[in-house]
Amino acid sequence: MMLKDRVLLVTNVEKFAGHGTTRVALAEGATVLAHDPAFEGASARRRYEAEFPGAHALSAGEPATLVELALKRHGHIDALVNNDAYPALRAPLGEARLEDYRSALEAMAVTPFRLTQLVAPSMRAASSNSAGMF
């Protein structure tokens, strides 16, 4: 069981591969720290945690706050599952809006890159403490 006793941070867990990732990780013995914009409301966090016993729903919008909450809760993060999904925007080139392109770029590249930068030190530390396992 490769994931046993590992701490995974899964972003946008209510979309795309989030539920499947959570199920597999929990079944393998991992701790799942789940992020989703819907978790701003306490009822959504409770509902998720009831559906996935053992998972912890985190309420945070900004990457730095999310990582801070995750580290405060568990002290380290072994892996990041960057499950970012953004709706495909389709428009004829003449009708495409630069703001839409910027929003997509922010959601699919800038924010995940920043999150990875914030999580990487914890992952490096966890990796060096486990003799290269994982």
C-alpha positions as CSV (number, residue, x, y, z in Angstrom):
1,M,0.0,0.0,0.0
2,M,2.0,2.9,-1.3
3,L,-0.3,5.6,0.2
4,K,-0.5,4.1,3.7
5,D,0.1,6.9,6.3
6,R,0.6,9.5,3.6
7,V,-1.0,12.9,3.6
8,L,-2.5,14.0,0.2
9,L,-3.8,17.4,-0.6
10,V,-6.5,17.1,-3.3
11,T,-7.7,20.3,-5.0
12,N,-11.2,20.9,-6.5
13,V,-12.2,17.6,-5.1
14,E,-15.9,18.0,-6.1
15,K,-14.9,18.0,-9.8
16,F,-13.2,15.7,-12.4
17,A,-11.1,13.0,-10.6
18,G,-11.6,14.3,-7.0
19,H,-14.1,11.7,-5.7
20,G,-12.2,8.8,-7.3
21,T,-8.9,10.0,-6.0
22,T,-10.3,10.4,-2.5
23,R,-11.8,6.9,-2.6
24,V,-8.6,5.2,-3.7
25,A,-6.4,7.2,-1.3
26,L,-8.6,6.5,1.7
27,A,-8.8,2.8,0.8
28,E,-5.0,2.7,0.6
29,G,-4.7,4.2,4.1
30,A,-3.9,7.8,3.2
31,T,-5.1,10.9,4.9
32,V,-7.0,13.1,2.4
33,L,-7.1,16.9,2.8
34,A,-9.7,18.0,0.4
35,H,-10.1,21.4,-1.1
36,D,-13.1,22.7,-3.1
37,P,-14.6,26.2,-3.6
38,A,-17.9,24.7,-2.4
39,F,-16.4,24.1,1.0
40,E,-16.8,27.7,2.1
41,G,-20.0,26.6,3.6
42,A,-19.7,24.4,6.7
43,S,-22.6,22.2,5.5
44,A,-20.8,21.3,2.3
45,R,-17.7,20.3,4.3
46,R,-19.8,18.1,6.6
47,R,-21.6,16.5,3.7
48,Y,-18.3,15.7,2.0
49,E,-16.7,14.3,5.2
50,A,-19.9,12.1,5.7
51,E,-19.6,10.8,2.2
52,F,-15.8,10.1,2.6
53,P,-15.2,9.2,6.2
54,G,-11.6,9.9,7.1
55,A,-11.2,12.8,4.6
56,H,-10.9,16.3,5.9
57,A,-12.6,19.1,4.0
58,L,-10.6,22.4,4.1
59,S,-12.2,25.8,3.6
60,A,-9.7,28.1,1.9
61,G,-9.7,30.1,-1.3
62,E,-6.1,31.2,-1.7
63,P,-3.3,28.7,-2.2
64,A,-1.2,30.1,0.7
65,T,-4.2,29.8,3.1
66,L,-4.9,26.3,1.9
67,V,-1.4,25.1,2.5
68,E,-1.2,26.8,5.8
69,L,-4.4,25.0,6.9
70,A,-3.2,21.7,5.7
71,L,0.2,22.0,7.4
72,K,-1.5,23.2,10.6
73,R,-3.8,20.2,10.6
74,H,-1.2,17.5,9.8
75,G,2.3,19.1,9.9
76,H,3.3,18.0,6.4
77,I,2.0,17.1,3.0
78,D,3.3,14.1,1.1
79,A,1.6,14.7,-2.2
80,L,-0.4,17.2,-4.1
81,V,-3.2,16.1,-6.5
82,N,-3.7,19.2,-8.5
83,N,-7.2,18.3,-9.7
84,D,-7.9,21.6,-11.4
85,A,-10.6,21.6,-13.9
86,Y,-11.7,24.6,-15.8
87,P,-14.6,24.8,-18.3
88,A,-13.6,24.7,-21.9
89,L,-14.3,28.1,-23.4
90,R,-15.2,28.0,-27.1
91,A,-15.7,31.0,-29.3
92,P,-14.8,32.0,-32.9
93,L,-11.5,33.9,-32.8
94,G,-13.1,37.2,-33.6
95,E,-15.5,36.9,-30.7
96,A,-13.0,35.5,-28.1
97,R,-12.4,37.7,-25.1
98,L,-8.9,38.3,-23.7
99,E,-10.4,38.4,-20.2
100,D,-11.7,34.8,-20.6
101,Y,-8.2,33.7,-21.8
102,R,-6.6,35.4,-18.7
103,S,-9.1,33.7,-16.4
104,A,-8.4,30.3,-17.9
105,L,-4.7,30.9,-17.7
106,E,-4.9,31.9,-14.1
107,A,-7.0,28.9,-13.2
108,M,-5.0,26.3,-15.1
109,A,-1.5,27.5,-14.8
110,V,-0.8,30.4,-12.4
111,T,-2.7,29.2,-9.4
112,P,-1.6,25.5,-9.6
113,F,2.0,26.6,-10.1
114,R,1.8,28.8,-6.9
115,L,0.2,25.9,-5.0
116,T,3.0,23.6,-6.1
117,Q,5.6,26.1,-5.0
118,L,4.0,26.3,-1.6
119,V,3.6,22.5,-1.1
120,A,7.0,21.5,-2.5
121,P,9.0,22.2,0.7
122,S,6.8,20.0,2.8
123,M,6.9,17.2,0.2
124,R,10.7,17.4,0.0
125,A,10.9,17.2,3.8
126,A,8.5,14.3,4.0
127,S,10.4,12.5,1.2
128,S,13.8,12.9,2.9
129,N,12.2,11.7,6.2
130,S,10.9,8.5,4.6
131,A,14.2,7.3,3.0
132,G,13.0,8.0,-0.5
133,M,9.9,5.9,-0.3
134,F,6.8,7.0,-2.3
